[in-house]
């Protein structure tokens, strides 16, 4: 009788151990998938950041008195370059997107600039990068959703806390970014 109890206890412990190892490995895989997706976001942020100096220099030649908009893009780009964590990069990305929107509003005042071949080429590259960035953000957020669900669901949530797997942040858009930029074709042209 005691042997049956001991065998049953051993079987339960083996099952719990197998479940624990399996859960740990699934957390590791999910976390790696999140990190991979974020690196894709990071690659697109870098690509966009590399395009911005050329865009700014092109705009400077046409819009010398629009220095505030130009400076805000330059400062936001520097902040993005210095960001280390996904949260900091998301915040810096939001600021850069906002600054770029303001710069594009300025560009609307300069028809010659919009017709400039170098500017158009840069804008096409930037638009393509923005599209890639949107896809990379979506893929990252999808992966974060799956990871966060696995970390929060019972009974895995107890193992996640034990192993140190925490919820990951989403790459979110601010309310300011949700608003369309206001373009004024008034008498300033």
C-alpha positions as a Markdown table, in Angstrom:
| # | Residue | x | y | z |
|---|---|---|---|---|
| 1 | Unk | 0.0 | 0.0 | 0.0 |
| 2 | Unk | 2.8 | 2.4 | 0.9 |
| 3 | Unk | 4.5 | 1.6 | -2.4 |
| 4 | Unk | 1.4 | 2.5 | -4.4 |
| 5 | Unk | 1.3 | 5.9 | -2.6 |
| 6 | Unk | 5.0 | 6.5 | -3.2 |
| 7 | Unk | 4.6 | 5.5 | -6.9 |
| 8 | Unk | 1.6 | 7.8 | -7.3 |
| 9 | Unk | 3.5 | 10.7 | -5.6 |
| 10 | Unk | 6.5 | 10.1 | -7.9 |
| 11 | Unk | 4.2 | 10.1 | -11.0 |
| 12 | Unk | 2.5 | 13.3 | -9.9 |
| 13 | Unk | 5.9 | 15.0 | -9.3 |
| 14 | Unk | 7.2 | 13.8 | -12.7 |
| 15 | Unk | 4.1 | 15.2 | -14.4 |
| 16 | Unk | 4.5 | 18.5 | -12.6 |
| 17 | Unk | 8.2 | 18.6 | -13.5 |
| 18 | Unk | 7.5 | 17.9 | -17.1 |
| 19 | Unk | 4.7 | 20.6 | -17.2 |
| 20 | Unk | 7.1 | 23.1 | -15.5 |
| 21 | Unk | 9.9 | 22.4 | -18.0 |
| 22 | Unk | 7.5 | 22.6 | -20.9 |
| 23 | Unk | 6.0 | 25.9 | -19.6 |
| 24 | Unk | 9.4 | 27.4 | -19.1 |
| 25 | Unk | 10.5 | 26.5 | -22.6 |
| 26 | Unk | 7.3 | 27.9 | -24.1 |
| 27 | Unk | 8.0 | 31.2 | -22.2 |
| 28 | Unk | 11.5 | 31.3 | -23.5 |
| 29 | Unk | 10.4 | 30.7 | -27.0 |
| 30 | Unk | 7.6 | 33.3 | -26.7 |
| 31 | Unk | 10.0 | 35.9 | -25.2 |
| 32 | Unk | 12.5 | 35.3 | -28.0 |
| 33 | Unk | 9.7 | 35.8 | -30.6 |
| 34 | Unk | 8.8 | 39.1 | -29.0 |
| 35 | Unk | 12.4 | 40.2 | -29.0 |
| 36 | Unk | 12.8 | 39.2 | -32.7 |
| 37 | Unk | 9.7 | 41.2 | -33.6 |
| 38 | Unk | 11.0 | 44.2 | -31.7 |
| 39 | Unk | 14.3 | 44.0 | -33.6 |
| 40 | Unk | 12.3 | 44.3 | -36.8 |
| 41 | Unk | 10.7 | 47.4 | -35.4 |
| 42 | Unk | 14.1 | 48.7 | -34.4 |
| 43 | Unk | 15.5 | 48.0 | -37.9 |
| 44 | Unk | 12.7 | 50.1 | -39.5 |
| 45 | Unk | 13.2 | 52.9 | -36.9 |
| 46 | Unk | 16.9 | 53.0 | -37.8 |
| 47 | Unk | 16.1 | 53.1 | -41.5 |
| 48 | Unk | 13.7 | 56.0 | -41.0 |
| 49 | Unk | 16.2 | 57.7 | -38.7 |
| 50 | Unk | 18.9 | 57.4 | -41.4 |
| 51 | Unk | 16.6 | 59.0 | -44.0 |
| 52 | Unk | 15.8 | 62.0 | -41.9 |
| 53 | Unk | 19.0 | 64.0 | -42.1 |
| 54 | Unk | 18.8 | 64.1 | -45.9 |
| 55 | Unk | 15.1 | 65.1 | -45.7 |
| 56 | Unk | 15.9 | 67.8 | -43.2 |
| 57 | Unk | 18.8 | 69.2 | -45.3 |
| 58 | Unk | 16.6 | 69.3 | -48.4 |
| 59 | Unk | 13.8 | 71.2 | -46.5 |
| 60 | Unk | 16.4 | 73.6 | -45.0 |
| 61 | Unk | 17.3 | 74.9 | -48.4 |
| 62 | Unk | 13.7 | 75.9 | -49.1 |
| 63 | Unk | 12.3 | 76.8 | -45.7 |
| 64 | Unk | 15.1 | 78.6 | -43.9 |
| 65 | Unk | 12.6 | 80.5 | -41.7 |
| 66 | Unk | 10.9 | 77.3 | -40.6 |
| 67 | Unk | 13.7 | 76.4 | -38.2 |
| 68 | Unk | 11.5 | 75.3 | -35.3 |
| 69 | Unk | 10.0 | 72.5 | -37.2 |
| 70 | Unk | 13.4 | 71.4 | -38.5 |
| 71 | Unk | 14.9 | 71.5 | -35.1 |
| 72 | Unk | 12.1 | 69.5 | -33.5 |
| 73 | Unk | 12.7 | 66.7 | -36.1 |
| 74 | Unk | 16.5 | 66.8 | -35.4 |
| 75 | Unk | 16.0 | 66.7 | -31.6 |
| 76 | Unk | 13.4 | 63.9 | -31.8 |
| 77 | Unk | 15.8 | 61.8 | -34.1 |
| 78 | Unk | 18.6 | 62.3 | -31.5 |
| 79 | Unk | 16.3 | 61.1 | -28.7 |
| 80 | Unk | 15.3 | 58.0 | -30.7 |
| 81 | Unk | 19.0 | 57.2 | -31.4 |
| 82 | Unk | 19.7 | 57.4 | -27.6 |
| 83 | Unk | 16.7 | 55.2 | -26.6 |
| 84 | Unk | 17.6 | 51.8 | -25.3 |
| 85 | Unk | 14.4 | 50.0 | -24.1 |
| 86 | Unk | 11.3 | 49.2 | -26.1 |
| 87 | Unk | 9.3 | 51.7 | -24.0 |
| 88 | Unk | 11.8 | 54.5 | -24.5 |
| 89 | Unk | 12.0 | 53.7 | -28.2 |
| 90 | Unk | 8.2 | 53.8 | -28.5 |
| 91 | Unk | 8.1 | 57.2 | -26.8 |
| 92 | Unk | 10.9 | 58.6 | -28.9 |
| 93 | Unk | 9.2 | 57.2 | -32.0 |
| 94 | Unk | 6.0 | 58.9 | -31.1 |
| 95 | Unk | 7.8 | 62.2 | -30.7 |
| 96 | Unk | 9.6 | 61.8 | -34.0 |
| 97 | Unk | 6.4 | 60.9 | -35.8 |
| 98 | Unk | 4.8 | 64.0 | -34.4 |
| 99 | Unk | 7.8 | 66.2 | -35.4 |
| 100 | Unk | 7.8 | 64.7 | -38.9 |
| 101 | Unk | 4.1 | 65.5 | -39.2 |
| 102 | Unk | 4.8 | 69.1 | -38.3 |
| 103 | Unk | 7.6 | 69.2 | -40.9 |
| 104 | Unk | 5.3 | 67.8 | -43.6 |
| 105 | Unk | 2.8 | 70.6 | -42.9 |
| 106 | Unk | 5.6 | 73.1 | -43.4 |
| 107 | Unk | 6.5 | 71.4 | -46.7 |
| 108 | Unk | 3.0 | 72.0 | -48.0 |
| 109 | Unk | 3.8 | 75.7 | -48.1 |
| 110 | Unk | 6.6 | 75.2 | -50.6 |
| 111 | Unk | 5.4 | 73.9 | -54.0 |
| 112 | Unk | 8.9 | 74.1 | -55.4 |
| 113 | Unk | 10.2 | 71.8 | -52.7 |
| 114 | Unk | 7.5 | 69.3 | -53.3 |
| 115 | Unk | 8.5 | 69.3 | -57.0 |
| 116 | Unk | 12.2 | 68.8 | -56.2 |
| 117 | Unk | 13.3 | 65.3 | -57.4 |
| 118 | Unk | 15.5 | 64.7 | -54.4 |
| 119 | Unk | 12.8 | 65.6 | -52.0 |
| 120 | Unk | 10.3 | 63.4 | -53.8 |
| 121 | Unk | 12.7 | 60.5 | -53.8 |
| 122 | Unk | 13.3 | 60.9 | -50.0 |
| 123 | Unk | 9.6 | 61.2 | -49.4 |
| 124 | Unk | 9.0 | 58.0 | -51.3 |
| 125 | Unk | 11.7 | 56.2 | -49.3 |
| 126 | Unk | 10.2 | 57.6 | -46.1 |
| 127 | Unk | 6.7 | 56.5 | -47.0 |
| 128 | Unk | 7.9 | 53.0 | -47.8 |
| 129 | Unk | 9.8 | 52.9 | -44.5 |
| 130 | Unk | 6.7 | 54.1 | -42.6 |
| 131 | Unk | 4.7 | 51.3 | -44.2 |
| 132 | Unk | 7.3 | 48.7 | -43.2 |
| 133 | Unk | 7.4 | 50.2 | -39.7 |
| 134 | Unk | 3.6 | 49.9 | -39.4 |
| 135 | Unk | 3.8 | 46.3 | -40.4 |
| 136 | Unk | 6.7 | 45.7 | -38.0 |
| 137 | Unk | 4.8 | 47.4 | -35.1 |
| 138 | Unk | 1.7 | 45.2 | -35.9 |
| 139 | Unk | 3.8 | 42.0 | -35.9 |
| 140 | Unk | 5.5 | 43.0 | -32.7 |
| 141 | Unk | 2.1 | 43.9 | -31.0 |
| 142 | Unk | 0.6 | 40.6 | -32.2 |
| 143 | Unk | 3.6 | 38.7 | -30.7 |
| 144 | Unk | 3.3 | 40.6 | -27.4 |
| 145 | Unk | -0.4 | 39.8 | -27.3 |
| 146 | Unk | 0.4 | 36.1 | -27.5 |
| 147 | Unk | 3.2 | 36.3 | -25.0 |
| 148 | Unk | 1.2 | 38.4 | -22.5 |
| 149 | Unk | -1.7 | 35.9 | -22.7 |
| 150 | Unk | 0.6 | 33.0 | -21.9 |
| 151 | Unk | 2.2 | 34.9 | -19.0 |
| 152 | Unk | -1.2 | 35.9 | -17.5 |
| 153 | Unk | -3.2 | 32.7 | -17.9 |
| 154 | Unk | -3.7 | 30.4 | -15.0 |
| 155 | Unk | -1.8 | 28.2 | -14.0 |
| 156 | Unk | 1.1 | 29.3 | -16.2 |
| 157 | Unk | 1.0 | 32.7 | -14.6 |
| 158 | Unk | 2.3 | 31.3 | -11.3 |
| 159 | Unk | 5.2 | 29.7 | -13.2 |
| 160 | Unk | 5.8 | 32.9 | -15.2 |
| 161 | Unk | 6.3 | 34.8 | -11.9 |
| 162 | Unk | 8.5 | 32.1 | -10.5 |
| 163 | Unk | 10.7 | 32.2 | -13.6 |
| 164 | Unk | 10.7 | 36.0 | -13.9 |
| 165 | Unk | 8.7 | 36.3 | -17.1 |
| 166 | Unk | 6.9 | 39.6 | -17.0 |
| 167 | Unk | 4.3 | 41.2 | -19.2 |
| 168 | Unk | 5.8 | 43.0 | -22.3 |
| 169 | Unk | 4.8 | 46.5 | -23.4 |
| 170 | Unk | 2.9 | 47.2 | -26.6 |
| 171 | Unk | 4.1 | 49.7 | -29.2 |
| 172 | Unk | 1.2 | 52.2 | -29.0 |
| 173 | Unk | 0.2 | 55.3 | -30.8 |
| 174 | Unk | -0.4 | 58.5 | -28.8 |
| 175 | Unk | -3.6 | 60.5 | -29.1 |
| 176 | Unk | -1.5 | 63.3 | -30.8 |
| 177 | Unk | -0.4 | 60.8 | -33.5 |
| 178 | Unk | -4.0 | 59.7 | -34.1 |
| 179 | Unk | -5.0 | 63.3 | -35.2 |
| 180 | Unk | -4.4 | 64.2 | -38.8 |
| 181 | Unk | -2.0 | 67.1 | -39.3 |
| 182 | Unk | -3.6 | 70.4 | -40.2 |
| 183 | Unk | -2.5 | 71.7 | -43.6 |
| 184 | Unk | -3.1 | 75.4 | -44.3 |
| 185 | Unk | -3.1 | 76.5 | -47.9 |
| 186 | Unk | -3.8 | 80.1 | -46.8 |
| 187 | Unk | -2.4 | 83.3 | -48.2 |
| 188 | Unk | 1.2 | 82.6 | -46.9 |
| 189 | Unk | 2.1 | 80.7 | -50.1 |
